[in-house]
Structure formats: structure tokens, C-alpha cells
């Protein structure tokens, strides 16, 4: 009973845990043979054991030697002899597991798991000369193996020359916390692909009679309510092209782009797929045409994590803005916008972002010319690809006090002098009224923050009058 309770507790933890790793791309069909055993001569190149791989993005800092994970590739061949009973742990020719037990990634890092050849999109051999696509060995690889020679970790998967399908049947990639994967282990994230969406036939991935299949997590397309891929609403697949002129055997890479919120563990924008054909003609020019940047641009992003945003007026008549981020991914800059009514905002300044960082950053900006009254502020955070998001609204008030306005009359009462201490630069309206509210005169004058002396020609008798100064949304009055 204790063991059963522990199993359910661990399953519940996994269901509620956030995805520390998300899948952002799959090299499902490199040019040429997907894998040769290490040491095999391919023209004038010697194979290292496999060209297929999957791409991931870390949503938090991870030291894999402390907190191990695992990745399972699902080939799911139509003519498989391996039972579906154990799902991701089926092994044989269905699934292949790679344990991630060393290496470090920072939040936002892109990393790879797959074959030892570490090439962008395979190879082609022409007249004994092998042309290879871009070398990816300097990218961040957490696990690379000779899967053509070696069985999968933990005995899940036999040596294979194809980790993933490219003939139309569904395949997938899953990432797990820890290195123990069983028929009841729920992955952190999964991505399935096939020649059609939704999947047209589920029999190869889900046995409704025995309730066998590939478990799914709660993510942008799947729900644990329906438990398995292929059951109920869990039929979404990313489509890869088939047929002549397609990506088949032409270096087909599925690039998955969305927007994942690490604070709420939700997808602001679900992933969509783009198929990149990285080696269409199999020529040397093709081999040189694409770099790793092609598959790392436009993949799932993590939004900038803003922790606070404040506005504070000071004695100099300016307003100091301050904000902080917990982490940043692809952050180009912040645009500072201001509004007098809290509805219509206009840009007043810009501050450079920190691109990619997993550590906290502090920013500030001074509004040297605020509006008299309440100033509303909002940040617009802009990524390098032009994607943007706005912050909550904060505000500060630049106000007037009773000591900010005094009046002096000439001896013959034909003019008055207003001594006005403005809180900000701008224009102010000086109006004289009778105590009954009738306007005697009014004039608009430019003022600067600080002391201003304004003379108004006005003919007044000996009765009591009122001077009212209005600047922006603020006003102050004095009787004289």
C-alpha cells in the first residue's frame, strides 16, 4: 500500500509540476541514411553513429548531475513487433531512451539530444566526396550517442538506424524528470508529428481495449484528462510534408514556435510548426547554405519576467521610474509610455534590455517633463524578433500645494503679479474671477518647473477676487 501511495504521489507531483524543459524542434529526416554505426565510411567521412536529434529550451537553471532527466524518442513503426503495453517504456523498435545525467543549462538555453554526428541536416556523397551540413558540435549538447550501435539507456530501445519515422506514421519526442520511465510515468512535455493533423488512425499509438499507449502531460495541446495520445481530444500532431519535392530525405526539421510563461506554467501562445528543408538538392551549395541559426530563430520563447514596476514623483518636479526582471529571453529593449488619462499611451523614452539572462536585472528611467497631475506609465517590452508585451500600469502625481501660489496687486489695482511655483515645465492658465464666479480675465503662459512670476494687466476695484492657476489636471486658487 505504501508503494502504491508513493506512486500516486509522484504522479500527482508530475502532473502539477511545471515543464522545466520544453521541446522546440525535431530533426526527423536528415539527408542520406539517418545513422550508420560508428566508424562506417561514408565517402571520405567516417560516421560517428547518428544524424537525428531533438532540440529543447530550458525554462529554469538545471544541473543534470544533480537533477537528471531523460528523453524518449518514439519511432512507432507500422510493422513493429514490440507491444504498446508499456508506452514510452516499450523499448524494442518502438522507443529509445537517452538519460541526461551531466551538463548544465541556464534558463532560456537551447540544447540538443541525439546522434553523435552532430550535423545540422545530414550529408550527401557525390563521386566519393561527402558534403556535410553545418557542424553543430559547438552547440550545447547534453547527450549524444551512437544509437546505431548502442541500446537505449535503462534497456529502453534496441540499437537502431532510425530514431524517428519519416514515412507518414506518427512519431514523437518526450522529456521526463529522472531516468526511470515506466508505463505509468507522465512526461513533462511531448510533441508528436505525422503526415496528417489530427492523426487519422490511432491504432498504432493507442489501444482502447487494453488502455495502452503513450501518456501525455497537460501542455498546449494535450490533457491528462484523456490520459493517452490518440484518446479523446489528444489527437494533435505537427504535420511534416510527404511526397515528391517535400522535406522527405531532404533535411526536414520541424521548428516549433510558441510562447511559454514560466511563472504561470501556461502557454501564452501554443506552439505551431514550420518545416525547414535544410538540404533540398544535396549539393555543396546546399550544405553551406544553412547554419544553426536557421533552427534556433523563431522557436518557443520565454517571456521577460517582470517582478516590479514603480513610479515616484520627487521635489525636482520629475518622476523616477524603476523596474526589475527576474530573467530575460531575447529581450531587445523597453519602451516607456505615458498617459494623462490611463487609456491612451505615447512613447516618451527607451531603455536597452539585457538580451538573455537568468539573473535579476534592475532598470530605471526619469521622466524629466511629466504632466501636471496624475501621470500613468506602462512598459512595452520588445524582443529582437519584434514580438512585444506590455506591463501593468503604474502612476505618480505631480501636484500643487497651498504655498505654490501668491498674489501681489499694484497700488492702483490695474495689474497683479502671480508668484507661481510650478511642479513641471509646461503651459499654465492664469484666470481671475469675482467671488460670484464671473471670469474677469484669463491668459495662458509657458512656465518652467520652479519659481515663475507672471504679471497680468487687469482693472479691479476694491472687492475680493480669486486667482486660479490650472496646469494639466492640477489647479490651485488664492483669494486676494
Phi, psi and omega in degrees: 000318179300318180295320180296316179297320179296319179299314180294324179295316179295320179297319179296321178298318181292323180294327184265348183289151177279159180281104179289344179222134174238150182275128184239353180185154181220121170273092187268343184209077177294157178294140180084191177293137186296326181200141168241156174297148183304137179096351179290134179280127175240093188061237179260017178245144178255121183296149177249351172127012174152139182251349182279152180196168174235151182247141184224162171232132178280135178260002173203169176291136181222129168253106187292340176287337178265315180237094182284155176227177175213153178238134178241126175265136181246110179274319173052052183296147183298325183260030184296149174253005182263130181296150177276357189306321184264008175056234182299337181266012184300320181068214182056227179264007180271307186228156182219125186253138173236123180274137178255099188237005178210161182099162183226139172231150175259159178306128181095346181294144171262133179218170190229151175221129180165216186281156185289344181293331174051052177243149187300314187207031175091213190205170167214142178248123180234118180053043176082356179256128181262125177257122184254143174285178190310138177286124181254013186295338178272356174287173183274102177259124177267330175210129175220127185225161171274084185284348176285341181250322190257146174287163179291159180296144180069015179076010179267101178109132174270160177305140187212153174262010178207107176288328189227153180277158173212025183250006178115332179287153186289144174223174181192174177225139177225148177237139186233152168282131179082178183249001177264115178238123178234185180294343182252005182278123180270128180287163173286318181209148176221154172217124177250150177219152177198188182276356181211149175228127358288169181302134187277332179221126185260358187298332181279349183237347183212126177255102185290333180289311182268351185057054174249150176161194183262114180295149179235154175267180168278112176221209185286344182229341185243158181226138178290348177300320179264004167068300189245155168294133181094352179258136177059237182271358183276060184242006182293133169226150171277132189269133171247140186294151176233158172099178182300135178080005181268195180275000182297122181057027178235025179078050182281122179238126176271111179263125185249116183240126175207197178221116186250126180268111183286342180281315183264355183057043178226161178266112174296320176228117179299156180291141170236158185249146172232128178268118176264128175261101191267351182213059191293324186250351179065039179247169178298323178298320176300314184300329183266355191283327186244146175242178180300332180302332181298327182260354180253001177258130177087010177274178183307132180252158173250125183293158174296131182265101182272125183261334176198160179205115185230156176228135182218123176282149178231176186294339180281001180081014176250171178234127180265125176255141178218141176210161182223152174239147175274329179198161180218144177224117176063032186274111179281304184194169173247133171259130179264123180241150184227151179218148175269341183239001180079007183240309181259116184250141177234144181291132177239351181185176182210142179229133181293142175274187185249018179061258180241125176204140177259002180250160182293143177230143178247140182229157177209158178205140178249123174274101185283343182227066180288168176277141175295127183109213183275129176249123178259138183232147176216140177265140171246111181270129186239126176280168179294336178269007178093349177297140183222160176212150181250153181270179169293166180265135172236167184209162174212149183249128172258106189247178180242142177251171183295338181271003185272359180215125172228156184232139173233133180258147173290160185298328180264006177056038176254359176202157175230153177243121178259125174259106190241124179262096184283143179276335181216164172289153177153204177245142180231145177258126178253117183232138178252133181233154167284165179294342177277354176100004179280133180282130179265314180200160180206141179212142177256131183227144172289140178228158176243155179302129183110205187283133177224139177239119185240129178255129179243120174287122182204137179261111183236147175277203183269004182282168181282138178229172181231134172252125179241127178249127180240128177223118185063233178262004182255146175215157179215143183229153176213140176270147178213000000 
